[in-house]
Amino acid sequence: MKSFQILIAILFLTSCTHKNSKEETNKYADQFKKDFFEYTGDYTWAFDLMGGEQVSTHILYQDSIVYTMTGKVYSTNYTMKKLSYEKDKGKWIGEDENGIVYVLFFKEKTDSTLTFYKHKCKTNGLEEALNFGVPPPDATGDHGWNSYALDGNDNRDILPISGSFVNAESKIVISDSVLSIDEKEVRKISYHSGERRWVGKYQDQYLQVFFKNLETKDSIKSSTTWFTDAEEMYNTKYNTISNWEIYARQ
């Protein structure tokens, strides 16, 4: 576990990321959109990772966004100054104090939540941000779309499906907190809706389950894999999975 935490910190701190310059800002300034940014407030998303809680907070202002992440795996804070906002697409572009460019997309605001997608432009900075299109609703890259709660309300991800499902090979009994498979009751460590990833632990093994079609009620399409190494497990991504299986509701 300790090695995994150190690895994550090193990847965040040392990853090579393009830094924007004043010359680049001037070069692309005529492509910036100047729509009024209508969202304000403190939006928080809490999730479990490696047995500890991580809290991601975006404080939205009309001209900037302040970001903080706290938790034992990784912590950071920075302010992104707004460069562009295109209301029709919900597309916001900004840069932090170090010239690192981010693009965010906002949608589905309610009285207590706001859903958004965040991409760090590591390769081409502003050019990358301007060319980055609206992600599809089921996108899993960049941790996918996540729902943030207004003013610190709890908005922890809950697996939106439950029940017994079977195929020719096995049976799965699903709930948010426990997943039973092959007569093993696996206790939840985390569920990440943006990545469609549920993780649990049984004795000294980890079970990772990716879900493809949580919108349907009569069946599920999922991928289940056992791991003994948590680091290896969390390094796998949704778009690399090939062992999908279909289960029918029992």
C-alpha positions as CSV (number, residue, x, y, z in Angstrom):
1,M,0.0,0.0,0.0
2,K,2.8,2.4,0.9
3,S,4.5,1.9,-2.4
4,F,1.3,2.6,-4.2
5,Q,0.8,5.9,-2.3
6,I,4.4,7.0,-3.1
7,L,4.0,6.1,-6.8
8,I,0.8,8.2,-7.1
9,A,2.5,11.2,-5.4
10,I,5.5,10.9,-7.7
11,L,3.4,10.6,-10.8
12,F,1.4,13.8,-9.9
13,L,4.5,15.8,-8.9
14,T,6.9,14.8,-11.6
15,S,4.7,14.2,-14.7
16,C,5.9,16.3,-17.6
17,T,3.2,18.8,-18.3
18,H,3.1,21.6,-20.9
19,K,3.2,25.1,-19.3
20,N,1.4,27.9,-21.0
21,S,3.2,31.2,-21.8
22,K,2.0,34.7,-22.4
23,E,3.0,34.3,-26.1
24,E,0.7,31.3,-26.4
25,T,-2.2,33.2,-24.6
26,N,-1.8,36.0,-27.1
27,K,-1.6,33.6,-30.0
28,Y,-4.9,31.9,-29.2
29,A,-6.7,34.8,-27.6
30,D,-9.0,35.3,-30.6
31,Q,-10.4,31.8,-30.1
32,F,-11.4,32.4,-26.5
33,K,-15.2,32.6,-25.7
34,K,-16.3,35.3,-23.4
35,D,-19.7,34.0,-22.2
36,F,-20.7,34.8,-18.6
37,F,-19.8,31.9,-16.3
38,E,-23.0,31.3,-14.4
39,Y,-21.8,28.8,-11.7
40,T,-20.6,29.8,-8.3
41,G,-20.1,28.1,-4.9
42,D,-18.2,25.3,-3.2
43,Y,-18.6,21.9,-4.8
44,T,-17.2,18.8,-3.2
45,W,-16.8,15.1,-4.1
46,A,-15.7,12.6,-1.6
47,F,-14.5,9.1,-2.5
48,D,-12.7,6.2,-0.9
49,L,-9.2,5.1,-2.1
50,M,-6.9,2.5,-0.6
51,G,-8.9,2.5,2.7
52,G,-8.9,6.3,3.1
53,E,-11.1,9.2,2.1
54,Q,-10.1,11.6,-0.6
55,V,-12.0,14.9,-0.8
56,S,-12.0,16.9,-4.1
57,T,-13.3,20.5,-3.9
58,H,-13.8,23.1,-6.6
59,I,-14.7,26.6,-5.4
60,L,-16.3,28.3,-8.4
61,Y,-16.0,32.1,-9.0
62,Q,-16.9,34.0,-12.1
63,D,-13.3,34.7,-13.0
64,S,-11.5,31.6,-11.5
65,I,-11.7,28.2,-9.9
66,V,-9.9,27.2,-6.7
67,Y,-9.1,23.5,-6.4
68,T,-8.1,21.5,-3.4
69,M,-7.6,17.7,-2.9
70,T,-7.1,16.3,0.5
71,G,-6.4,12.8,1.7
72,K,-3.7,10.4,2.7
73,V,-2.9,9.2,-0.9
74,Y,-2.6,12.7,-2.4
75,S,-3.2,16.3,-1.5
76,T,-2.8,19.5,-3.5
77,N,-4.3,23.0,-4.1
78,Y,-4.1,25.6,-6.9
79,T,-6.1,28.4,-8.5
80,M,-7.1,28.3,-12.2
81,K,-7.7,31.7,-13.8
82,K,-10.5,31.7,-16.4
83,L,-9.3,32.2,-20.0
84,S,-12.4,31.1,-21.9
85,Y,-16.0,30.0,-21.3
86,E,-18.4,28.7,-23.9
87,K,-21.9,28.4,-22.4
88,D,-23.5,26.3,-25.1
89,K,-21.0,23.6,-24.5
90,G,-20.5,24.3,-20.8
91,K,-16.8,24.5,-21.7
92,W,-14.4,26.3,-19.4
93,I,-10.7,26.8,-20.0
94,G,-8.2,28.2,-17.4
95,E,-4.6,28.0,-16.3
96,D,-3.0,27.7,-12.8
97,E,-0.2,29.7,-11.2
98,N,2.4,27.5,-13.0
99,G,0.9,27.9,-16.5
100,I,-0.7,24.5,-16.6
101,V,-3.9,24.5,-18.6
102,Y,-7.2,22.8,-17.7
103,V,-10.4,22.3,-19.6
104,L,-13.6,21.6,-17.7
105,F,-17.2,20.8,-18.9
106,F,-20.2,21.5,-16.7
107,K,-23.7,20.1,-16.9
108,E,-26.8,18.8,-15.0
109,K,-26.9,21.4,-12.3
110,T,-29.5,20.9,-9.5
111,D,-30.2,22.8,-6.3
112,S,-27.5,20.7,-4.5
113,T,-25.2,19.2,-7.2
114,L,-23.3,20.0,-10.3
115,T,-21.8,17.4,-12.7
116,F,-18.5,18.1,-14.4
117,Y,-15.6,16.6,-16.3
118,K,-12.0,17.9,-15.9
119,H,-9.0,17.4,-18.3
120,K,-5.4,18.4,-17.6
121,C,-3.8,19.5,-20.8
122,K,-0.4,17.8,-20.5
123,T,0.9,17.9,-24.1
124,N,-0.1,21.0,-25.9
125,G,-1.6,23.4,-23.3
126,L,-4.0,25.9,-24.8
127,E,-4.1,24.3,-28.2
128,E,-5.0,21.0,-26.6
129,A,-7.7,22.7,-24.5
130,L,-9.3,24.5,-27.5
131,N,-9.4,21.3,-29.6
132,F,-10.8,19.1,-26.7
133,G,-14.4,18.3,-27.5
134,V,-17.3,17.6,-25.2
135,P,-16.8,14.1,-23.7
136,P,-19.6,11.6,-24.3
137,P,-21.9,10.9,-21.3
138,D,-20.2,7.5,-20.7
139,A,-16.6,8.8,-21.0
140,T,-14.2,7.1,-18.5
141,G,-11.0,9.0,-19.4
142,D,-9.8,11.6,-16.9
143,H,-11.9,9.8,-14.2
144,G,-15.1,10.6,-16.3
145,W,-18.0,12.8,-15.3
146,N,-18.5,13.2,-11.6
147,S,-21.3,14.8,-9.5
148,Y,-20.1,17.3,-7.0
149,A,-22.2,18.4,-4.0
150,L,-22.8,22.0,-3.1
151,D,-21.5,23.4,0.2
152,G,-19.9,20.2,1.4
153,N,-23.0,18.0,1.4
154,D,-22.1,14.3,1.2
155,N,-22.2,13.1,-2.4
156,R,-20.3,9.8,-2.1
157,D,-20.7,7.5,-5.1
158,I,-23.2,4.7,-4.7
159,L,-23.5,1.7,-7.0
160,P,-26.8,2.3,-8.7
161,I,-27.8,-1.3,-9.2
162,S,-28.5,-4.3,-7.0
163,G,-29.8,-7.8,-7.1
164,S,-28.9,-11.3,-8.3
165,F,-27.5,-11.9,-11.8
166,V,-26.5,-15.1,-13.5
167,N,-24.9,-16.5,-16.6
168,A,-23.8,-20.0,-17.6
169,E,-20.6,-19.7,-15.6
170,S,-21.4,-18.0,-12.3
171,K,-23.8,-16.0,-10.2
172,I,-23.2,-12.5,-8.8
173,V,-25.3,-10.9,-6.0
174,I,-24.7,-7.1,-6.1
175,S,-25.2,-4.3,-3.6
176,D,-23.2,-1.1,-3.0
177,S,-21.5,-2.4,0.1
178,V,-21.1,-6.1,-0.6
179,L,-20.7,-8.1,-3.8
180,S,-21.0,-11.9,-3.6
181,I,-19.4,-14.0,-6.3
182,D,-18.4,-17.7,-6.3
183,E,-19.7,-17.9,-2.7
184,K,-17.2,-15.1,-1.6
185,E,-18.6,-12.0,0.1
186,V,-16.4,-9.2,-1.0
187,R,-16.6,-6.0,1.0
188,K,-16.6,-2.6,-0.8
189,I,-13.5,-0.4,-0.7
190,S,-14.6,2.1,-3.2
191,Y,-17.0,2.8,-6.1
192,H,-16.1,5.4,-8.7
193,S,-19.0,6.2,-11.0
194,G,-16.9,8.2,-13.5
195,E,-14.7,5.2,-14.1
196,R,-17.5,2.7,-13.6
197,R,-15.1,0.9,-11.2
198,W,-16.2,-1.0,-8.0
199,V,-13.4,-2.3,-5.8
200,G,-13.7,-4.7,-2.9
201,K,-11.6,-6.9,-0.7
202,Y,-11.9,-10.6,0.3
203,Q,-9.3,-11.8,2.8
204,D,-6.0,-10.9,1.1
205,Q,-7.4,-10.5,-2.4
206,Y,-8.9,-7.5,-4.2
207,L,-11.8,-7.7,-6.6
208,Q,-12.2,-5.1,-9.3
209,V,-15.4,-4.9,-11.2
210,F,-16.0,-2.6,-14.2
211,F,-19.6,-2.1,-15.3
212,K,-20.6,-1.2,-18.9
213,N,-24.4,-0.8,-18.9
214,L,-25.7,0.2,-15.5
215,E,-28.7,2.0,-17.2
216,T,-30.5,-1.3,-17.9
217,K,-32.5,-3.3,-15.3
218,D,-32.7,-6.8,-16.7
219,S,-29.1,-7.5,-17.3
220,I,-25.6,-6.2,-16.7
221,K,-22.4,-6.3,-18.7
222,S,-19.4,-6.5,-16.4
223,S,-15.7,-7.4,-16.1
224,T,-14.5,-9.0,-12.9
225,T,-10.8,-9.5,-12.1
226,W,-9.0,-10.7,-8.9
227,F,-5.8,-9.0,-7.8
228,T,-3.3,-9.6,-5.0
229,D,-1.5,-6.3,-5.8
230,A,-3.6,-3.1,-5.3
231,E,-1.1,-1.0,-7.3
232,E,-1.5,-3.2,-10.3
233,M,-5.3,-3.1,-9.9
234,Y,-5.7,0.7,-9.8
235,N,-3.4,1.0,-12.8
236,T,-5.9,-0.9,-15.0
237,K,-8.3,1.3,-16.9
238,Y,-11.8,0.8,-18.3
239,N,-10.8,1.2,-21.9
240,T,-8.2,-1.6,-21.7
241,I,-10.8,-4.2,-20.6
242,S,-11.6,-7.1,-22.9
243,N,-13.1,-9.8,-20.6
244,W,-16.7,-8.6,-20.6
245,E,-19.5,-10.9,-19.5
246,I,-23.2,-10.6,-19.7
247,Y,-25.4,-11.5,-16.6
248,A,-29.2,-11.8,-16.6
249,R,-31.2,-10.7,-13.6
250,Q,-32.4,-13.7,-11.7
